[in-house]
Amino acid sequence: MLTEAIFDDLEQAWSDKDIDRLVSLFTPDCLYEDLALGARHEGHAGVREFAEGVFATMPDFTLRFPVRLVTPERGSSHWTISAHWNGPFEGIDRTGHPIEFHGLSSYVFRDGRIAHNIDCWDYVAMIKAFGVLPLDLAALPTAK
């Protein structure tokens, strides 16, 4: 039976940057979607590629799940990511810039692993935090 421990394992694998362990938490035919980026990653290879990209841009990436909900078939979480950025963001070098952002995820579980992961977060809040928001958009409100 699936328990909240899957979130402990997921949090630890991401924070340890243990890609093999992370991939093992997903079904081989999984789908990982990031709605803010419009990205879809399929299967273990897709999760691996996504994680490698995350760790390249945020080498000290840490993840926390302050709110978690799990049933045998579905789950959801509120998460917080904190890191320092490495490289350009929206064409501007933001290396060393600290970043913290929050989001929500929805999960479908199968055979004790994640079959479908959907991440939702506020991209406008991210570009505001990096100071790369175009002036005509700077007045847009962001969630707190």
N, CA, C and O atoms as a GROMACS GRO file, in nm:
protein
  576
    1MET      N    1   0.083  -0.119   0.000
    1MET     CA    2   0.000   0.000   0.000
    1MET      C    3   0.088   0.125   0.000
    1MET      O    4   0.186   0.134   0.074
    2LEU      N    5   0.051   0.220  -0.082
    2LEU     CA    6   0.127   0.344  -0.093
    2LEU      C    7   0.099   0.433   0.027
    2LEU      O    8  -0.015   0.446   0.070
    3THR      N    9   0.204   0.494   0.081
    3THR     CA   10   0.189   0.583   0.196
    3THR      C   11   0.259   0.715   0.166
    3THR      O   12   0.318   0.735   0.060
    4GLU      N   13   0.250   0.804   0.263
    4GLU     CA   14   0.314   0.934   0.251
    4GLU      C   15   0.465   0.923   0.237
    4GLU      O   16   0.531   1.020   0.200
    5ALA      N   17   0.521   0.808   0.266
    5ALA     CA   18   0.666   0.787   0.254
    5ALA      C   19   0.716   0.812   0.112
    5ALA      O   20   0.834   0.843   0.093
    6ILE      N   21   0.629   0.799   0.013
    6ILE     CA   22   0.673   0.827  -0.125
    6ILE      C   23   0.720   0.972  -0.136
    6ILE      O   24   0.812   1.002  -0.213
    7PHE      N   25   0.657   1.063  -0.060
    7PHE     CA   26   0.700   1.202  -0.063
    7PHE      C   27   0.835   1.219   0.006
    7PHE      O   28   0.916   1.301  -0.037
    8ASP      N   29   0.859   1.144   0.113
    8ASP     CA   30   0.992   1.148   0.178
    8ASP      C   31   1.098   1.101   0.079
    8ASP      O   32   1.204   1.163   0.068
    9ASP      N   33   1.069   0.992   0.008
    9ASP     CA   34   1.164   0.938  -0.089
    9ASP      C   35   1.188   1.036  -0.204
    9ASP      O   36   1.301   1.056  -0.248
   10LEU      N   37   1.081   1.097  -0.253
   10LEU     CA   38   1.091   1.193  -0.362
   10LEU      C   39   1.170   1.317  -0.320
   10LEU      O   40   1.259   1.364  -0.391
   11GLU      N   41   1.136   1.369  -0.202
   11GLU     CA   42   1.206   1.486  -0.148
   11GLU      C   43   1.355   1.456  -0.131
   11GLU      O   44   1.440   1.539  -0.167
   12GLN      N   45   1.387   1.339  -0.077
   12GLN     CA   46   1.527   1.304  -0.053
   12GLN      C   47   1.603   1.283  -0.184
   12GLN      O   48   1.716   1.330  -0.197
   13ALA      N   49   1.543   1.214  -0.279
   13ALA     CA   50   1.610   1.189  -0.407
   13ALA      C   51   1.640   1.320  -0.479
   13ALA      O   52   1.750   1.339  -0.530
   14TRP      N   53   1.541   1.411  -0.484
   14TRP     CA   54   1.565   1.541  -0.548
   14TRP      C   55   1.673   1.619  -0.474
   14TRP      O   56   1.766   1.670  -0.536
   15SER      N   57   1.662   1.628  -0.341
   15SER     CA   58   1.758   1.709  -0.263
   15SER      C   59   1.898   1.650  -0.264
   15SER      O   60   1.996   1.724  -0.256
   16ASP      N   61   1.909   1.517  -0.273
   16ASP     CA   62   2.041   1.452  -0.282
   16ASP      C   63   2.096   1.452  -0.424
   16ASP      O   64   2.211   1.414  -0.446
   17LYS      N   65   2.014   1.495  -0.520
   17LYS     CA   66   2.049   1.492  -0.662
   17LYS      C   67   2.082   1.350  -0.706
   17LYS      O   68   2.173   1.328  -0.787
   18ASP      N   69   2.008   1.255  -0.651
   18ASP     CA   70   2.026   1.112  -0.680
   18ASP      C   71   1.930   1.074  -0.793
   18ASP      O   72   1.817   1.031  -0.768
   19ILE      N   73   1.977   1.090  -0.915
   19ILE     CA   74   1.890   1.071  -1.031
   19ILE      C   75   1.846   0.926  -1.043
   19ILE      O   76   1.730   0.901  -1.080
   20ASP      N   77   1.931   0.831  -1.015
   20ASP     CA   78   1.891   0.690  -1.024
   20ASP      C   79   1.778   0.660  -0.926
   20ASP      O   80   1.680   0.593  -0.961
   21ARG      N   81   1.792   0.708  -0.804
   21ARG     CA   82   1.686   0.687  -0.704
   21ARG      C   83   1.558   0.758  -0.746
   21ARG      O   84   1.448   0.704  -0.733
   22LEU      N   85   1.572   0.880  -0.796
   22LEU     CA   86   1.455   0.955  -0.842
   22LEU      C   87   1.381   0.879  -0.951
   22LEU      O   88   1.260   0.860  -0.942
   23VAL      N   89   1.452   0.835  -1.052
   23VAL     CA   90   1.392   0.763  -1.163
   23VAL      C   91   1.320   0.637  -1.113
   23VAL      O   92   1.215   0.600  -1.166
   24SER      N   93   1.377   0.570  -1.013
   24SER     CA   94   1.318   0.445  -0.963
   24SER      C   95   1.182   0.468  -0.897
   24SER      O   96   1.107   0.372  -0.878
   25LEU      N   97   1.148   0.591  -0.862
   25LEU     CA   98   1.020   0.622  -0.800
   25LEU      C   99   0.908   0.635  -0.903
   25LEU      O  100   0.791   0.648  -0.866
   26PHE      N  101   0.943   0.632  -1.031
   26PHE     CA  102   0.847   0.647  -1.140
   26PHE      C  103   0.830   0.515  -1.215
   26PHE      O  104   0.922   0.434  -1.220
   27THR      N  105   0.712   0.496  -1.272
   27THR     CA  106   0.690   0.378  -1.357
   27THR      C  107   0.770   0.397  -1.486
   27THR      O  108   0.795   0.510  -1.526
   28PRO      N  109   0.810   0.288  -1.551
   28PRO     CA  110   0.888   0.299  -1.674
   28PRO      C  111   0.817   0.379  -1.784
   28PRO      O  112   0.883   0.441  -1.868
   29ASP      N  113   0.685   0.378  -1.784
   29ASP     CA  114   0.608   0.449  -1.887
   29ASP      C  115   0.547   0.580  -1.835
   29ASP      O  116   0.447   0.628  -1.888
   30CYS      N  117   0.607   0.637  -1.733
   30CYS     CA  118   0.552   0.757  -1.668
   30CYS      C  119   0.547   0.878  -1.762
   30CYS      O  120   0.611   0.882  -1.867
   31LEU      N  121   0.468   0.974  -1.719
   31LEU     CA  122   0.461   1.104  -1.785
   31LEU      C  123   0.484   1.210  -1.678
   31LEU      O  124   0.413   1.214  -1.578
   32TYR      N  125   0.582   1.297  -1.701
   32TYR     CA  126   0.615   1.406  -1.610
   32TYR      C  127   0.590   1.535  -1.685
   32TYR      O  128   0.655   1.561  -1.787
   33GLU      N  129   0.497   1.617  -1.636
   33GLU     CA  130   0.462   1.742  -1.703
   33GLU      C  131   0.494   1.862  -1.615
   33GLU      O  132   0.466   1.860  -1.495
   34ASP      N  133   0.550   1.964  -1.674
   34ASP     CA  134   0.573   2.092  -1.607
   34ASP      C  135   0.489   2.193  -1.683
   34ASP      O  136   0.526   2.236  -1.792
   35LEU      N  137   0.374   2.231  -1.625
   35LEU     CA  138   0.280   2.318  -1.696
   35LEU      C  139   0.335   2.459  -1.719
   35LEU      O  140   0.308   2.519  -1.823
   36ALA      N  141   0.412   2.512  -1.624
   36ALA     CA  142   0.466   2.648  -1.640
   36ALA      C  143   0.562   2.655  -1.759
   36ALA      O  144   0.568   2.757  -1.828
   37LEU      N  145   0.636   2.549  -1.782
   37LEU     CA  146   0.733   2.547  -1.892
   37LEU      C  147   0.675   2.485  -2.018
   37LEU      O  148   0.738   2.490  -2.124
   38GLY      N  149   0.557   2.428  -2.008
   38GLY     CA  150   0.497   2.361  -2.123
   38GLY      C  151   0.578   2.239  -2.165
   38GLY      O  152   0.587   2.208  -2.283
   39ALA      N  153   0.636   2.170  -2.067
   39ALA     CA  154   0.725   2.058  -2.096
   39ALA      C  155   0.660   1.925  -2.059
   39ALA      O  156   0.587   1.914  -1.960
   40ARG      N  157   0.688   1.825  -2.142
   40ARG     CA  158   0.642   1.686  -2.118
   40ARG      C  159   0.764   1.596  -2.127
   40ARG      O  160   0.842   1.603  -2.222
   41HIS      N  161   0.780   1.512  -2.028
   41HIS     CA  162   0.892   1.418  -2.023
   41HIS      C  163   0.834   1.279  -2.005
   41HIS      O  164   0.760   1.253  -1.910
   42GLU      N  165   0.868   1.188  -2.096
   42GLU     CA  166   0.809   1.055  -2.094
   42GLU      C  167   0.910   0.949  -2.055
   42GLU      O  168   1.025   0.950  -2.099
   43GLY      N  169   0.865   0.858  -1.970
   43GLY     CA  170   0.945   0.743  -1.930
   43GLY      C  171   1.064   0.779  -1.842
   43GLY      O  172   1.087   0.896  -1.809
   44HIS      N  173   1.138   0.676  -1.806
   44HIS     CA  174   1.256   0.696  -1.721
   44HIS      C  175   1.357   0.790  -1.786
   44HIS      O  176   1.417   0.872  -1.718
   45ALA      N  177   1.376   0.777  -1.917
   45ALA     CA  178   1.472   0.864  -1.986
   45ALA      C  179   1.428   1.010  -1.977
   45ALA      O  180   1.512   1.098  -1.962
   46GLY      N  181   1.299   1.035  -1.986
   46GLY     CA  182   1.248   1.172  -1.976
   46GLY      C  183   1.266   1.231  -1.838
   46GLY      O  184   1.305   1.348  -1.825
   47VAL      N  185   1.240   1.153  -1.734
   47VAL     CA  186   1.260   1.200  -1.596
   47VAL      C  187   1.408   1.228  -1.573
   47VAL      O  188   1.444   1.329  -1.513
   48ARG      N  189   1.493   1.140  -1.622
   48ARG     CA  190   1.638   1.159  -1.608
   48ARG      C  191   1.683   1.288  -1.677
   48ARG      O  192   1.758   1.367  -1.619
   49GLU      N  193   1.638   1.310  -1.799
   49GLU     CA  194   1.675   1.430  -1.873
   49GLU      C  195   1.625   1.557  -1.802
   49GLU      O  196   1.698   1.656  -1.793
   50PHE      N  197   1.503   1.553  -1.751
   50PHE     CA  198   1.448   1.667  -1.677
   50PHE      C  199   1.532   1.696  -1.553
   50PHE      O  200   1.569   1.811  -1.528
   51ALA      N  201   1.562   1.593  -1.475
   51ALA     CA  202   1.641   1.612  -1.352
   51ALA      C  203   1.781   1.665  -1.383
   51ALA      O  204   1.831   1.752  -1.312
   52GLU      N  205   1.844   1.614  -1.488
   52GLU     CA  206   1.977   1.664  -1.526
   52GLU      C  207   1.971   1.813  -1.558
   52GLU      O  208   2.062   1.887  -1.521
   53GLY      N  209   1.866   1.857  -1.627
   53GLY     CA  210   1.849   1.998  -1.657
   53GLY      C  211   1.828   2.082  -1.533
   53GLY      O  212   1.883   2.192  -1.521
   54VAL      N  213   1.748   2.031  -1.441
   54VAL     CA  214   1.724   2.103  -1.315
   54VAL      C  215   1.855   2.120  -1.240
   54VAL      O  216   1.886   2.230  -1.194
   55PHE      N  217   1.934   2.013  -1.227
   55PHE     CA  218   2.057   2.019  -1.149
   55PHE      C  219   2.165   2.101  -1.219
   55PHE      O  220   2.253   2.156  -1.152
   56ALA      N  221   2.161   2.112  -1.350
   56ALA     CA  222   2.257   2.196  -1.422
   56ALA      C  223   2.229   2.344  -1.394
   56ALA      O  224   2.322   2.423  -1.382
   57THR      N  225   2.102   2.381  -1.383
   57THR     CA  226   2.068   2.522  -1.360
   57THR      C  227   2.059   2.556  -1.212
   57THR      O  228   2.070   2.673  -1.176
   58MET      N  229   2.039   2.455  -1.127
   58MET     CA  230   2.029   2.480  -0.982
   58MET      C  231   2.111   2.373  -0.909
   58MET      O  232   2.053   2.279  -0.854
   59PRO      N  233   2.244   2.386  -0.908
   59PRO     CA  234   2.330   2.281  -0.852
   59PRO      C  235   2.308   2.252  -0.704
   59PRO      O  236   2.334   2.141  -0.658
   60ASP      N  237   2.260   2.351  -0.628
   60ASP     CA  238   2.235   2.329  -0.484
   60ASP      C  239   2.086   2.316  -0.454
   60ASP      O  240   2.040   2.350  -0.345
   61PHE      N  241   2.012   2.268  -0.551
   61PHE     CA  242   1.868   2.248  -0.545
   61PHE      C  243   1.826   2.170  -0.420
   61PHE      O  244   1.881   2.064  -0.391
   62THR      N  245   1.728   2.224  -0.347
   62THR     CA  246   1.665   2.149  -0.238
   62THR      C  247   1.514   2.161  -0.254
   62THR      O  248   1.462   2.263  -0.299
   63LEU      N  249   1.447   2.055  -0.216
   63LEU     CA  250   1.302   2.045  -0.230
   63LEU      C  251   1.241   2.005  -0.096
   63LEU      O  252   1.293   1.918  -0.027
   64ARG      N  253   1.132   2.071  -0.062
   64ARG     CA  254   1.057   2.035   0.059
   64ARG      C  255   0.910   2.026   0.024
   64ARG      O  256   0.860   2.103  -0.058
   65PHE      N  257   0.841   1.933   0.087
   65PHE     CA  258   0.697   1.915   0.071
   65PHE      C  259   0.628   1.949   0.204
   65PHE      O  260   0.607   1.859   0.285
   66PRO      N  261   0.592   2.074   0.229
   66PRO     CA  262   0.527   2.107   0.356
   66PRO      C  263   0.383   2.055   0.366
   66PRO      O  264   0.333   2.036   0.476
   67VAL      N  265   0.318   2.033   0.253
   67VAL     CA  266   0.181   1.982   0.253
   67VAL      C  267   0.175   1.863   0.158
   67VAL      O  268   0.221   1.871   0.044
   68ARG      N  269   0.119   1.753   0.205
   68ARG     CA  270   0.115   1.629   0.127
   68ARG      C  271  -0.020   1.561   0.146
   68ARG      O  272  -0.078   1.565   0.254
   69LEU      N  273  -0.068   1.501   0.041
   69LEU     CA  274  -0.190   1.422   0.047
   69LEU      C  275  -0.168   1.299  -0.041
   69LEU      O  276  -0.127   1.312  -0.156
   70VAL      N  277  -0.197   1.181   0.013
   70VAL     CA  278  -0.176   1.060  -0.066
   70VAL      C  279  -0.288   0.960  -0.040
   70VAL      O  280  -0.332   0.940   0.073
   71THR      N  281  -0.334   0.900  -0.148
   71THR     CA  282  -0.425   0.786  -0.144
   71THR      C  283  -0.354   0.676  -0.224
   71THR      O  284  -0.250   0.702  -0.284
   72PRO      N  285  -0.407   0.556  -0.226
   72PRO     CA  286  -0.339   0.452  -0.305
   72PRO      C  287  -0.327   0.485  -0.454
   72PRO      O  288  -0.234   0.439  -0.520
   73GLU      N  289  -0.419   0.564  -0.508
   73GLU     CA  290  -0.418   0.592  -0.652
   73GLU      C  291  -0.370   0.732  -0.689
   73GLU      O  292  -0.320   0.752  -0.800
   74ARG      N  293  -0.386   0.829  -0.600
   74ARG     CA  294  -0.356   0.968  -0.635
   74ARG      C  295  -0.288   1.039  -0.518
   74ARG      O  296  -0.294   0.995  -0.404
   75GLY      N  297  -0.224   1.150  -0.551
   75GLY     CA  298  -0.164   1.232  -0.447
   75GLY      C  299  -0.150   1.375  -0.494
   75GLY      O  300  -0.166   1.405  -0.612
   76SER      N  301  -0.121   1.463  -0.399
   76SER     CA  302  -0.092   1.602  -0.432
   76SER      C  303   0.002   1.656  -0.327
   76SER      O  304   0.012   1.604  -0.216
   77SER      N  305   0.071   1.762  -0.364
   77SER     CA  306   0.164   1.823  -0.270
   77SER      C  307   0.181   1.971  -0.302
   77SER      O  308   0.168   2.015  -0.416
   78HIS      N  309   0.210   2.044  -0.197
   78HIS     CA  310   0.261   2.180  -0.210
   78HIS      C  311   0.410   2.165  -0.187
   78HIS      O  312   0.452   2.094  -0.096
   79TRP      N  313   0.491   2.231  -0.270
   79TRP     CA  314   0.635   2.217  -0.255
   79TRP      C  315   0.704   2.353  -0.257
   79TRP      O  316   0.652   2.452  -0.308
   80THR      N  317   0.824   2.353  -0.201
   80THR     CA  318   0.911   2.470  -0.202
   80THR      C  319   1.047   2.426  -0.253
   80THR      O  320   1.105   2.329  -0.204
   81ILE      N  321   1.097   2.498  -0.352
   81ILE     CA  322   1.230   2.473  -0.405
   81ILE      C  323   1.317   2.594  -0.371
   81ILE      O  324   1.275   2.708  -0.387
   82SER      N  325   1.437   2.568  -0.324
   82SER     CA  326   1.532   2.676  -0.302
   82SER      C  327   1.667   2.635  -0.362
   82SER      O  328   1.705   2.518  -0.359
   83ALA      N  329   1.736   2.734  -0.416
   83ALA     CA  330   1.863   2.707  -0.484
   83ALA      C  331   1.930   2.838  -0.520
   83ALA      O  332   1.877   2.947  -0.496
   84HIS      N  333   2.049   2.827  -0.577
   84HIS     CA  334   2.117   2.938  -0.644
   84HIS      C  335   2.125   2.901  -0.792
   84HIS      O  336   2.158   2.787  -0.827
   85TRP      N  337   2.097   2.996  -0.876
   85TRP     CA  338   2.091   2.972  -1.019
   85TRP      C  339   2.230   2.964  -1.079
   85TRP      O  340   2.323   3.028  -1.031
   86ASN      N  341   2.243   2.885  -1.184
   86ASN     CA  342   2.368   2.873  -1.257
   86ASN      C  343   2.342   2.902  -1.405
   86ASN      O  344   2.273   2.824  -1.472
   87GLY      N  345   2.395   3.012  -1.456
   87GLY     CA  346   2.382   3.044  -1.597
   87GLY      C  347   2.275   3.146  -1.627
   87GLY      O  348   2.226   3.214  -1.537
   88PRO      N  349   2.239   3.158  -1.755
   88PRO     CA  350   2.141   3.258  -1.795
   88PRO      C  351   1.998   3.216  -1.764
   88PRO      O  352   1.965   3.097  -1.764
   89PHE      N  353   1.916   3.314  -1.739
   89PHE     CA  354   1.772   3.295  -1.725
   89PHE      C  355   1.706   3.402  -1.809
   89PHE      O  356   1.728   3.521  -1.786
   90GLU      N  357   1.626   3.362  -1.905
   90GLU     CA  358   1.563   3.455  -1.999
   90GLU      C  359   1.668   3.546  -2.065
   90GLU      O  360   1.644   3.665  -2.086
   91GLY      N  361   1.784   3.487  -2.096
   91GLY     CA  362   1.888   3.558  -2.168
   91GLY      C  363   1.979   3.646  -2.084
   91GLY      O  364   2.067   3.713  -2.138
   92ILE      N  365   1.958   3.647  -1.952
   92ILE     CA  366   2.040   3.730  -1.863
   92ILE      C  367   2.114   3.638  -1.766
   92ILE      O  368   2.053   3.551  -1.704
   93ASP      N  369   2.245   3.658  -1.753
   93ASP     CA  370   2.323   3.573  -1.663
   93ASP      C  371   2.280   3.602  -1.519
   93ASP      O  372   2.294   3.713  -1.469
   94ARG      N  373   2.227   3.500  -1.454
   94ARG     CA  374   2.182   3.511  -1.315
   94ARG      C  375   2.261   3.416  -1.226
   94ARG      O  376   2.214   3.380  -1.118
   95THR      N  377   2.381   3.376  -1.268
   95THR     CA  378   2.464   3.285  -1.191
   95THR      C  379   2.482   3.337  -1.048
   95THR      O  380   2.516   3.453  -1.027
   96GLY      N  381   2.457   3.249  -0.952
   96GLY     CA  382   2.472   3.282  -0.811
   96GLY      C  383   2.350   3.346  -0.748
   96GLY      O  384   2.346   3.364  -0.626
   97HIS      N  385   2.250   3.381  -0.829
   97HIS     CA  386   2.130   3.446  -0.776
   97HIS      C  387   2.048   3.346  -0.695
   97HIS      O  388   2.014   3.239  -0.746
   98PRO      N  389   2.015   3.379  -0.568
   98PRO     CA  390   1.932   3.287  -0.489
   98PRO      C  391   1.788   3.291  -0.539
   98PRO      O  392   1.737   3.395  -0.581
   99ILE      N  393   1.724   3.176  -0.534
   99ILE     CA  394   1.586   3.167  -0.580
   99ILE      C  395   1.510   3.073  -0.486
   99ILE      O  396   1.562   2.970  -0.442
  100GLU      N  397   1.386   3.110  -0.458
  100GLU     CA  398   1.295   3.022  -0.386
  100GLU      C  399   1.160   3.038  -0.452
  100GLU      O  400   1.113   3.150  -0.474
  101PHE      N  401   1.097   2.927  -0.485
  101PHE     CA  402   0.964   2.934  -0.543
  101PHE      C  403   0.882   2.815  -0.498
  101PHE      O  404   0.934   2.714  -0.452
  102HIS      N  405   0.752   2.830  -0.512
  102HIS     CA  406   0.655   2.734  -0.461
  102HIS      C  407   0.567   2.684  -0.574
  102HIS      O  408   0.548   2.752  -0.675
  103GLY      N  409   0.514   2.566  -0.556
  103GLY     CA  410   0.422   2.512  -0.654
  103GLY      C  411   0.338   2.401  -0.597
  103GLY      O  412   0.348   2.366  -0.480
  104LEU      N  413   0.255   2.349  -0.683
  104LEU     CA  414   0.167   2.238  -0.649
  104LEU      C  415   0.189   2.128  -0.750
  104LEU      O  416   0.217   2.154  -0.867
  105SER      N  417   0.177   2.005  -0.705
  105SER     CA  418   0.188   1.892  -0.795
  105SER      C  419   0.073   1.795  -0.771
  105SER      O  420   0.022   1.782  -0.660
  106SER      N  421   0.036   1.729  -0.879
  106SER     CA  422  -0.066   1.625  -0.876
  106SER      C  423  -0.002   1.498  -0.926
  106SER      O  424   0.077   1.500  -1.021
  107TYR      N  425  -0.035   1.385  -0.863
  107TYR     CA  426   0.027   1.258  -0.896
  107TYR      C  427  -0.078   1.150  -0.918
  107TYR      O  428  -0.182   1.148  -0.852
  108VAL      N  429  -0.049   1.062  -1.010
  108VAL     CA  430  -0.124   0.938  -1.026
  108VAL      C  431  -0.025   0.826  -0.996
  108VAL      O  432   0.084   0.822  -1.052
  109PHE      N  433  -0.064   0.735  -0.907
  109PHE     CA  434   0.024   0.625  -0.867
  109PHE      C  435  -0.023   0.494  -0.930
  109PHE      O  436  -0.143   0.471  -0.950
  110ARG      N  437   0.073   0.410  -0.961
  110ARG     CA  438   0.044   0.276  -1.010
  110ARG      C  439   0.156   0.184  -0.962
  110ARG      O  440   0.274   0.214  -0.978
  111ASP      N  441   0.118   0.073  -0.905
  111ASP     CA  442   0.215  -0.026  -0.856
  111ASP      C  443   0.317   0.035  -0.760
  111ASP      O  444   0.434  -0.001  -0.761
  112GLY      N  445   0.270   0.128  -0.676
  112GLY     CA  446   0.356   0.188  -0.574
  112GLY      C  447   0.453   0.293  -0.625
  112GLY      O  448   0.541   0.337  -0.551
  113ARG      N  449   0.438   0.333  -0.751
  113ARG     CA  450   0.527   0.435  -0.808
  113ARG      C  451   0.445   0.543  -0.878
  113ARG      O  452   0.324   0.530  -0.892
  114ILE      N  453   0.512   0.648  -0.919
  114ILE     CA  454   0.445   0.761  -0.984
  114ILE      C  455   0.432   0.731  -1.133
  114ILE      O  456   0.531   0.709  -1.203
  115ALA      N  457   0.307   0.731  -1.180
  115ALA     CA  458   0.281   0.707  -1.322
  115ALA      C  459   0.262   0.839  -1.397
  115ALA      O  460   0.292   0.848  -1.516
  116HIS      N  461   0.213   0.941  -1.326
  116HIS     CA  462   0.190   1.072  -1.389
  116HIS      C  463   0.214   1.179  -1.284
  116HIS      O  464   0.156   1.175  -1.175
  117ASN      N  465   0.298   1.275  -1.317
  117ASN     CA  466   0.334   1.387  -1.229
  117ASN      C  467   0.309   1.515  -1.307
  117ASN      O  468   0.361   1.534  -1.416
  118ILE      N  469   0.227   1.603  -1.248
  118ILE     CA  470   0.202   1.734  -1.310
  118ILE      C  471   0.244   1.841  -1.211
  118ILE      O  472   0.191   1.849  -1.100
  119ASP      N  473   0.340   1.925  -1.251
  119ASP     CA  474   0.386   2.038  -1.169
  119ASP      C  475   0.321   2.167  -1.218
  119ASP      O  476   0.313   2.192  -1.338
  120CYS      N  477   0.275   2.248  -1.123
  120CYS     CA  478   0.218   2.380  -1.153
  120CYS      C  479   0.287   2.482  -1.064
  120CYS      O  480   0.295   2.464  -0.942
  121TRP      N  481   0.336   2.589  -1.124
  121TRP     CA  482   0.399   2.696  -1.047
  121TRP      C  483   0.391   2.825  -1.126
  121TRP      O  484   0.358   2.824  -1.245
  122ASP      N  485   0.422   2.937  -1.061
  122ASP     CA  486   0.402   3.070  -1.117
  122ASP      C  487   0.531   3.120  -1.183
  122ASP      O  488   0.624   3.164  -1.116
  123TYR      N  489   0.534   3.114  -1.316
  123TYR     CA  490   0.652   3.157  -1.390
  123TYR      C  491   0.675   3.308  -1.377
  123TYR      O  492   0.790   3.353  -1.375
  124VAL      N  493   0.568   3.387  -1.367
  124VAL     CA  494   0.582   3.532  -1.352
  124VAL      C  495   0.653   3.563  -1.220
  124VAL      O  496   0.736   3.654  -1.215
  125ALA      N  497   0.620   3.491  -1.114
  125ALA     CA  498   0.689   3.512  -0.986
  125ALA      C  499   0.838   3.484  -1.000
  125ALA      O  500   0.920   3.554  -0.941
  126MET      N  501   0.873   3.382  -1.077
  126MET     CA  502   1.013   3.347  -1.097
  126MET      C  503   1.087   3.458  -1.173
  126MET      O  504   1.196   3.498  -1.131
  127ILE      N  505   1.030   3.507  -1.281
  127ILE     CA  506   1.102   3.610  -1.357
  127ILE      C  507   1.107   3.743  -1.281
  127ILE      O  508   1.200   3.821  -1.299
  128LYS      N  509   1.007   3.768  -1.198
  128LYS     CA  510   1.014   3.887  -1.111
  128LYS      C  511   1.128   3.871  -1.010
  128LYS      O  512   1.205   3.965  -0.988
  129ALA      N  513   1.139   3.753  -0.950
  129ALA     CA  514   1.243   3.729  -0.851
  129ALA      C  515   1.383   3.742  -0.912
  129ALA      O  516   1.477   3.783  -0.844
  130PHE      N  517   1.396   3.707  -1.039
  130PHE     CA  518   1.524   3.718  -1.108
  130PHE      C  519   1.549   3.858  -1.162
  130PHE      O  520   1.659   3.888  -1.208
  131GLY      N  521   1.448   3.943  -1.158
  131GLY     CA  522   1.465   4.078  -1.209
  131GLY      C  523   1.474   4.084  -1.360
  131GLY      O  524   1.540   4.173  -1.414
  132VAL      N  525   1.410   3.990  -1.429
  132VAL     CA  526   1.417   3.988  -1.575
  132VAL      C  527   1.279   4.009  -1.638
  132VAL      O  528   1.261   3.985  -1.757
  133LEU      N  529   1.184   4.053  -1.558
  133LEU     CA  530   1.049   4.076  -1.609
  133LEU      C  531   1.046   4.203  -1.693
  133LEU      O  532   1.090   4.308  -1.646
  134PRO      N  533   0.995   4.196  -1.815
  134PRO     CA  534   0.983   4.317  -1.897
  134PRO      C  535   0.903   4.424  -1.823
  134PRO      O  536   0.806   4.393  -1.754
  135LEU      N  537   0.942   4.549  -1.839
  135LEU     CA  538   0.880   4.658  -1.765
  135LEU      C  539   0.729   4.664  -1.783
  135LEU      O  540   0.657   4.696  -1.688
  136ASP      N  541   0.678   4.632  -1.902
  136ASP     CA  542   0.534   4.640  -1.923
  136ASP      C  543   0.459   4.530  -1.849
  136ASP      O  544   0.336   4.536  -1.838
  137LEU      N  545   0.529   4.431  -1.798
  137LEU     CA  546   0.465   4.326  -1.719
  137LEU      C  547   0.495   4.335  -1.570
  137LEU      O  548   0.439   4.259  -1.491
  138ALA      N  549   0.582   4.425  -1.531
  138ALA     CA  550   0.630   4.433  -1.394
  138ALA      C  551   0.518   4.459  -1.293
  138ALA      O  552   0.533   4.424  -1.176
  139ALA      N  553   0.409   4.519  -1.334
  139ALA     CA  554   0.301   4.551  -1.241
  139ALA      C  555   0.207   4.433  -1.215
  139ALA      O  556   0.117   4.444  -1.132
  140LEU      N  557   0.227   4.321  -1.285
  140LEU     CA  558   0.139   4.207  -1.264
  140LEU      C  559   0.152   4.152  -1.122
  140LEU      O  560   0.263   4.138  -1.072
  141PRO      N  561   0.040   4.121  -1.056
  141PRO     CA  562   0.048   4.064  -0.922
  141PRO      C  563   0.092   3.918  -0.930
  141PRO      O  564   0.068   3.850  -1.030
  142THR      N  565   0.157   3.871  -0.824
  142THR     CA  566   0.194   3.730  -0.814
  142THR      C  567   0.137   3.677  -0.685
  142THR      O  568   0.110   3.752  -0.592
  143ALA      N  569   0.119   3.546  -0.679
  143ALA     CA  570   0.068   3.481  -0.559
  143ALA      C  571   0.172   3.488  -0.450
  143ALA      O  572   0.292   3.480  -0.478
  144LYS      N  573   0.129   3.503  -0.330
  144LYS     CA  574   0.220   3.508  -0.214
  144LYS      C  575   0.212   3.379  -0.138
  144LYS      O  576   0.280   3.363  -0.037
   0.00000   0.00000   0.00000
